[in-house]
C-alpha cells in the first residue's frame, strides 16, 4: 500500500531523464561494439542495458516521493553499473579495461542488481500503514522540525568537531570511544545548506548570501582534511537536495534554469571538474605528509602546490603516465580504471573484477574470509556489548578492510597488507565470504535497509515531510552502499550505522533546541 497515490502527475523531468539516459545508452552501446568489438564488451553492454531497463521501472515520481532515500540508495546501485560504459568510452577505453574476470564480473554484477531491485520492489510494496511506529516516534522527538537558529547551531557544532578532528589529525582508532563519537557528528556542519531548500526543510530563510558564504568556508576547511570525499560532500549534497526539490514540487529543471543558460552551465561544470581534479592531485601529492605535520601546515602545502604551475603540470603528466601503466592482478593491487576521481568513486567496475579474480583464487565461501567477517561483525557493537560475544576481541587488530583480507589471501603476498584499507566489491566479497548464499542474504539485508530508510519521511494529509536528519546526510545515504563496500557494511548499517545517526542527531538537536530557546528565543517553523 502506498502512502501517496501512485497516480500522481509528473513533470517533464522524468521524461527528459528517460530520454537522455536512453540516448546515452544507445550511443554508448553502438560506439562500444564498433570501436571495441569483442564478446566480453558485448556482455558489458548487455549488463548496462539490463540494469537500465530494470531501473526505468522505478524511475517514477510516485516511487521517489514514497521512498526518497531508499530510492537514492537504489539509484547508486544503478549508477555503479551504468556509469562504466559511457565513462570509459569518453576516455577512449573499452568497458573491460584491465579486466581479468569479465564473464564473472558482468554476470554477478547483473545478478546483484536484480537482487537489489527485487528487494527494493518488495520494500516499496509491503506497507501496512501510512506511518510506522518509528516514524511517529521520530516526529514526536523533533526529527521533522527545526528553525534557522537550530540549523546554524548544528552547523557550528559540526565545524567545531571538524576542527577538533583536524587537531587530532583524524586518527580515530576502534577503541577511541570519545573521538569516534565526535567523528560521527561531523555531518552537522552541512545543516545550514538546508536553508537554501525551503520546500524540503519547510524553513523560510531570506539571508541566502550568508549561507553561500558559509558554504565557501566549509569548502576551504575541507582542503585541510586532505580528503577528496570531504571536498565533494557539500557539492553533491546540494545537487541531491536540488533533485529532491524538483521531484517534490513536480518541477522541470528549466523552472530554475533558463534553457539559454544550459550550455553556459555545462561549460562551467567542465572547468569546475578540472579545478576539482587539480585540487585532488594537489591533495594526493601532499598526502604522504598527513601523519607528520599539522593540518594547518598540510593545508598550506596543498595551496602552495596548487599555486605552483610547474609542479601542477608535472603532477598532471605523472598522473597520465600512471594511469597508462596498468598492472596485472598477479603483480599487485591495481584500481586504475577511470581517470576522473568522482566518476571512479561511484563507477569503478574494475575493483569488482579484481575482487572477483581474487575470490576465484581463494575459492568461494572461504573459511578465513568468514572468520574475518565474524570478528568484524562482533566489532560492530560497542566494546562492552562486543565483549559479551567475544571477551578476547581486540578491535584495534581489525583495522583493515575486506579488500585487504581478500588481497592478502588471494595474492599470496608475503608482505603484510592488512591495514592499507583497499576498497572492495559487495558481490565479490559476498561470494568469497558466503558463497552463493550471499545473494539471498543480501536480499534480506537490503530489504530491511530500505525499510529503515523509509522511516526518514512522514506522510500527512497527502503530503510528504522529510526529516531534517535525512536532508543533512543525503549524500552519506546516497553512497552508503556504493560499489566499493564489503558485506560487513550492510550489517553495520542495519545494526549500528542507522541507529547511530538517530542518537547523535537527537542529542545535538535537543542541545541546539535548548540553546535556541534560552539564548536566541528561536521560533520553530512547522
Secondary structure as GFF3:
##gff-version 3
##sequence-region A 1 526
A	DSSP	alpha_helix	12	35	.	.	.	ID=ss1
A	DSSP	alpha_helix	39	58	.	.	.	ID=ss2
A	DSSP	alpha_helix	61	66	.	.	.	ID=ss3
A	DSSP	alpha_helix	68	90	.	.	.	ID=ss4
A	DSSP	alpha_helix	102	125	.	.	.	ID=ss5
A	DSSP	alpha_helix	133	140	.	.	.	ID=ss6
A	DSSP	alpha_helix	148	167	.	.	.	ID=ss7
A	DSSP	alpha_helix	177	183	.	.	.	ID=ss8
A	DSSP	three_ten_helix	186	196	.	.	.	ID=ss9
A	DSSP	alpha_helix	198	201	.	.	.	ID=ss10
A	DSSP	alpha_helix	208	225	.	.	.	ID=ss11
A	DSSP	alpha_helix	228	248	.	.	.	ID=ss12
A	DSSP	three_ten_helix	253	255	.	.	.	ID=ss13
A	DSSP	three_ten_helix	259	261	.	.	.	ID=ss14
A	DSSP	alpha_helix	262	286	.	.	.	ID=ss15
A	DSSP	three_ten_helix	287	289	.	.	.	ID=ss16
A	DSSP	alpha_helix	295	307	.	.	.	ID=ss17
A	DSSP	alpha_helix	309	324	.	.	.	ID=ss18
A	DSSP	three_ten_helix	329	331	.	.	.	ID=ss19
A	DSSP	alpha_helix	341	347	.	.	.	ID=ss20
A	DSSP	alpha_helix	349	362	.	.	.	ID=ss21
A	DSSP	alpha_helix	367	379	.	.	.	ID=ss22
A	DSSP	alpha_helix	383	389	.	.	.	ID=ss23
A	DSSP	three_ten_helix	395	398	.	.	.	ID=ss24
A	DSSP	alpha_helix	402	410	.	.	.	ID=ss25
A	DSSP	alpha_helix	426	434	.	.	.	ID=ss26
A	DSSP	alpha_helix	437	453	.	.	.	ID=ss27
A	DSSP	three_ten_helix	454	456	.	.	.	ID=ss28
A	DSSP	beta_strand	457	460	.	.	.	ID=ss29
A	DSSP	beta_strand	463	466	.	.	.	ID=ss30
A	DSSP	alpha_helix	468	472	.	.	.	ID=ss31
A	DSSP	alpha_helix	474	478	.	.	.	ID=ss32
A	DSSP	alpha_helix	487	492	.	.	.	ID=ss33
A	DSSP	pi_helix	493	497	.	.	.	ID=ss34
A	DSSP	alpha_helix	498	515	.	.	.	ID=ss35
A	DSSP	pi_helix	516	520	.	.	.	ID=ss36
###
